[in-house]
Amino acid sequence: MVALDGDADRALFGDARGNVIDGDQVLASCAIAMHERGSLAGDVVVTTVMANLGFHRAMREAGVSVVATQVGDRYVLEEMLRSGAVLGGEQSGHVIFREQASTGDGLLTAVRFLSLAAHRGVSVEELASCMRRFPQVLVNVPVADPAAWTVPRRCATRSAAPEDELGDGGRVLVRASGPSRSSG
């Protein structure tokens, strides 16, 4: 199953067992395939700070470098143009194949991901299994003025201890969210 958002610039997938395959898994599958074919320019993929820890691990194991931007497909594209990367995207399903399009295109993503599964003779579930999704906890905290918000020093200090304790096994991300900080 393929699910597109309202303007079809994002695509997510469902496997035969009803599990969601998100943009990180699609991006990881495509990055690894392109890396193996030698078509991943600079062996680099661009994503955002919201990418799952499993994405980072899968890329490291595959020998693909990751550049993380702030959240928003426009930031992903800006970095792709700056660095010459040909593949980038977000967990939300925005995937940019820069050699074919200059923005996320859900139909292009669907064709590329499904064609990759067909070419390899595997299910989408098996294709997406190149990346193990780690649990993520998202907590939204309202702020008076998101545009002017910065991470308070005590918040940064308090998040450093758990991150040190987690080491390579997790991370803590504190960021403002909303239309003033992201295009999508």
N, C-alpha and C positions, 0 to 999 in steps of 0.2 A: 504494500500500500504506500502511496505517496500522498503527502498532505502539503498543500501550498497555502501560504497566507493570502490575505485579500488582494494584494497587488502582485502576487506570484514572484516576489523577489527572494523568498525563502522556501526551502523544502526540508521536510522531515520525513522519515520513513517508518513503516511498521513492518516487523517481520511476521512470519507465519504463526508465531505464538502470541502476537499482540504486543510485543515489546517495542518501545520507541527507540529509533536510531536517530540520534541528534546530530547537529552540525559538527560537533567535535569528532564524532565517529566517522562521518562522511569525509571530513577534511583529512583525518588521519589515514583513512583507506586510500584516498586519492593521492595524498602526499607520498605515501610509501610506494604506490604503483608508479607514480611519475619518477620518483627517485630511482627505482629499480630499472626503469626504461632510460634513464639519463635525461629526462625532459624537465626535471625540476631545477630551474635556473638557480645556481649557487647552492643547491641542496638546502634551501631555506623555505619555510612556510611562515606566513604572518597570521597571527590570531590576536585575541584580546586578553586582558588580564583575567577575564572570567573563564578562560578555558580550563577544563577539568584537569586535575593533576595527572590522570591517566593518559591524557593527550600528550603532556610533556614527557612522560615516561616512554610512551610508544615512539615518539619522535627520537628521543635520545637513543633508544635501542635500535632504531632503524638507521641512525646516522644522519638524521635531518635536523638542522638548526631551526630554532623557533625564535621569532621576534614577536614580542607582545606589545600591543598598543592599548590605549584607553578604549573603553567600550564604544562601539559604533562602527558600522561598516565604512563610513567615510574615513575614519582614522586608519582602518585596515587598508583601504585603497591608497591613501596618502603614503603610507609606509611601503606598500608594494611598488608604487611609482618611484619613490625615493631610492629604494634598495634594488630595484629590478626584479623583485620576486614575481613569479607567475601564478602563485596560488596563495589564497588567503581566505579567512572567513571567521565566522562566529558560531558559538554553540547554538544560537537561535536558528541556524539553518541558512544564514547568509553565507554563500560560498562564491568566491570570485575566481573564475578561471580567466585571468587577464589576457590570455592570447585569443579568447573568443568574445569577451565582454568586459566592460569597464565598471560593472556593478554586479551585485548579486542577481542571479537569474534562476529561479526555482526550476523552470523547465530544463534549462541547460544542466543544472545540478542533477536533476532526476535522470536525464539521458546519460550523463557521464558516470554516475554511480551505478545505475542499473546495467549499463553496458559493461562496466568493469566486472560486475558480478557474473554476467553472462559469459564474458570472455574467459574468465577464470573457471567457469562451470561450478560456481558456488552460490549458496543462498545469500541474501543480503545480511542475514544474521551472521553467517560465517565470515563474510567480508568485513563486517563491522567489528568482529571479535579481535581484530588486530590491536584494538585499544580496549583496555579494561576501564570502565567508568568507575571512579571513586565516588563515594557519597559526598554530597555538597549540602551545606546548610546556608540558606539565604535568609537574613533577617533585615527587614526594612524598618528604619527608624526615621520618623518624620523630622524634618528640620525647617526652621522658619524661612530661610532663604537659600535654596539649593545652589543658586548661582554663585553665592558668596561663601559657601561652606568650604572649609578646609578641615583636614583631620586634626582634631584637638591633640595637643601634646600628650595629655594623660591617656588618651585613647591609643595613640601610637605606642606609648610606653607599655600599656597593659596588653596590647596585642603582640608585642615582641616576645614576651615570656612564653606564651603558648606556642608561638611559631618556632622558637628555639627548642622547646620540648618536642615538637612534632618532627623537627629536622627535615629529612627528605620525605617523610611520611605524611606531610600535610602542609597547609599554609593558611594564613589569615589575610584577608583582603578587606580593607575599609575604604569605601569610596562613596561619593555622592551619586545618586541615580536620578534619572528623569530627563525631560526634554531639554533642559538647559545644559546637560552634560553629554547627551548622546543623540545621534540622529536616528536611532532605531533600537 
